[in-house]
Amino acid sequence: MSTATLTRPLFDQICTALTSNPHVPFQDVRVEAADGRVVLTGSVKTFFQKQMAQEAVRRVDGVQQIENLLQVNWT
């Protein structure tokens, strides 16, 4: 995960949200954020995991917009 454009409290909250969700493979998700906009990149194995990552981040205070660019890799 990149902390370059994240404030520390927001970064911590996003990490906590993703790691506490048992349906999200946290190690495969990368996060970038600026001005309340969060971009999720990386790859997951199912569309369910992609949606769960987005929903976990959506609940974080300070997040205003999410761009979910996670790729579903079936193999």
N, C-alpha and C positions, 0 to 999 in steps of 0.2 A: 504494500500500500504506500502511496505517495503522500507525504505530509507537506509538500511544497506549497500548496495553496490552501491548506486547512488550518484553521486555528486549533490549538491543542484541545480545548474542551469539545469542540465539534468533532474532531478526529476521534477522540476517546469515546464519545457517544455513538458514533457510527460503528466503530470497532466493536463496542459492547453489543450493539444491536445485532450486528452480523454474527458474532461469535456465540451469542446466546440463542440464536435460532438454530435448532437441530437440523433444519432442512437446507441450510446454506453451507456449501463447502468454502468456508472463509478463505482458505489458503489459495483458492483459485479466483478470487474476486479482488479487483483493484479499484480504488476509489480516488476520484479527483473532485475538488469542490472549490467554489468561489462564489461569494455573494449569495449564498443560499441555494445555489445550483449544484447538484451532485451528478457526476457521471460515473456509472458502473461499467467496468470493462473486464474482460477475462472470459473464461468458458465454464459452463456448468453442464451437467449430464441430462437435465430435463427442463421442460418449460416450467414445471412446478417450482424447481429450484430458482429459476430466473425470476419468477413472480414473487417468491418468498423473500429473495434478496431485496427486491424493490419495496415490498411491504414493510420489511424490517427497517429500512432507511427512512421510509415515509413517516414513521412515528417519531423520529428524532427532532427535537426542538431546534429550530433554525434552518431546517431544510424546507425550501420553498418550491423547488423544481427538481425532478429526477429524470435523467436521460439514461435509460437502461439499454446499454449496448452489449450486454452479456450475450455470448454466442452459445447456442445449444449444440453440444458435441455428443451425438448418440453413441459413439464408439468408446 
